[in-house]
């Protein structure tokens, strides 16, 4: 086998693990969505199973990346991000970044709710930033129960128990930046006043 191809395939496992972790999926969840057994997925991620096109195609679909990205093919110089929407529990999630690891950007669309959902708080490593584009988003953060409207933002450490869902009968759309290693995203809502500014 060509050395360059061997090297490309050798890095597939780490990229698969990084993509799954970034999207906060379990091996069991990926297995259920792709039909690939948990043991095969585990061996792929650890490098003990060689990647084949038959295995990579369903994985590329669920992670919303191209086969070229999975095998680390040379970049073509095209700056466009080609991402496919993901659907989880009625929500539509659109990845806005394509690099494995680091801060991930997503657009969420949650359907309207006629009856409020019961919060199920969770914790995990990382830091999250939210910005509501339209609608009303309910955010339970520790002891706080908040509703964010269009134009409002929130940021929080995801080790604090948290939960979010639609707060209205209309759909809500929001952007989310998530840093799995605790990276923080900062937003300055308005510029700092310059010295002598009297307005």
N, C-alpha and C positions, 0 to 999 in steps of 0.2 A: 504494500500500500504506500502511496505517495506520502512523504513526511508531513507536508502541509495539511493533507487531509487527515492524517493520523492525529496531528496536533489539534485540529479543529474538532474532531470527534471526541478527543480526550477531554475537552473542556465542556462538553454538553451537560454532563452530570451536575457540575457546579452551577451552570446557568439555570438548569431546571429547578434545582433546589432554591436558588435565589428568587426566581420568578414565583414559585409557589409560596415562599415565605413573604415576599413583597405583597402578594395578593391575599395573604392571611388564609390560605387554604391548607387543609390537612391532606395527608396521603389518601385517607379513606374517601374524602370528598372528591379528589381528583379521580380516584379509581371509579367512583360511582358515575362521574360525568363522562369518562372516556371509555370505560369498559376494560381498562388495563388493570391487572391485579396489583394490589398493594405491594406484594413482594417484588414484582417486576419494576414498579416505580421506584422502590427503595434501591434495587440493584442498579437502575439507571442513574439515580442521583449519586450513588457512591462510586460509580465507574466500574462496577462489577458486571454490568450488562452492556454490551455494545448497542449504541443507538441505531435504529433502522428507520427508513422512511415510514414504514407501517406504524411504528410507535410514535414517531415525531409529529406526524400529521394531526392526530387528535389532540396532542399536547399543545401544538402551536395554536389550534383553534381555541382551546379553553384559556390559554394564557394571552390570547389576542396578540400574537407576534407572528412573524414570518419564519419559515424554515431556515432562511439565511441567517436570521438573528439567533436562532437556537444553535446553529453550527458555527457562528461567528464568521460568516462570510465577509469579504471586504466590503466596506461601505461604498455606495454608488454616488454619494454626494447629494442625494435627494433629501432636502430638509423636512419634507412632509412626514407627519406621524400617521401611520396607517394602523388604526386600532379598531377592533371590533367590539361593540357593546357586549357586556356580560349581564346576565340576568340572575339575580339571587333573591329568592323569597318575595317575588313581585317587584323588586327594585331593579332599575336599569343603571348599570355602572359603566361609564365610558372612561377607560384609561387615557390620560392626556400626555403621558411620558412613556418612553419605550426602553430606557436604560434599565438594566438589572441592578438592583441595590440603590442606595441613596434615597432621597426624598421622592415619593411617588405622588403624582397629581391625578385626581379623578373628578369626573362630573357625575353626580348622583341625581336620579329622577325617582322620587318615591310617589306611588299612587296615593290619591286622596283616601281619607279615612272617615267613614260614617260613624264608627265607634272607636274611641281611643284604645290603643293597645296597652297591655300591661307591661311596664318597664321590666327588662331583664338585664340588669347591670353586669358589665364584664370589665376585666382589667387585662392589660398586656403591656409589653415594653413599647416605648415610643412616645411621640409627641404629635398632636394633630391640630390642624388649623382648618376652620370651616368658614365659608362665605355664602350666604343665602342669595341666590339670583332672583328667585320668585317663590311665592307661597310662604308658608309658615312652618318652621322646623322646631319640634320639641326636643330639647336637650336636657337630660337628667345627668347631673354631674355631682357625684357625692350626695350631699344633702340638698343641693340646689335643683329646682325644677324650673327650667327656663323655656321661653318661646322666642325664637329668633325670626324676625321678619326680613323682607327683602332689603338688602343693603347692609345687614348686620353681620358681624363676624365674631368668631370665638376661637380661642386657642387654649389647649389644656394638655397636661401630662396624662397619657393614657394608662398610667398606673393608678390613677384615681378612678374608682368605679364609675362607669358611664354607659349611656344608652341614648339613642336618638331615633326619632320616627316623625312621620307627618303629623302636624297638629291641626289640620283642617280637612275639609271635604274636597278641596282642590289639590292637585299635585304640587309638590315642592321640588325645586331644583336648587342644588347647591354644589359648590366646589369644595374639595377636600384635599389638603396636602398632608401626607403622612410620612413621618420619618421613623423607620423601624429601629434605628439605633439612638433615638432621642434627639435627632436634629430639630431645631426650632425654626419656624418660618415667621418672620416679623412683618407686620403691616403698620405703616404710619398713616393714620386716618387723615391727618391734616399736617401741612408743613409747620415746623416750629416757627414762632414769630421772630422776625429779625429785630435786632436792637433798634429802638426808636420807632417801632411800629405801634401806632396808636389806634389802629382800627380794632 
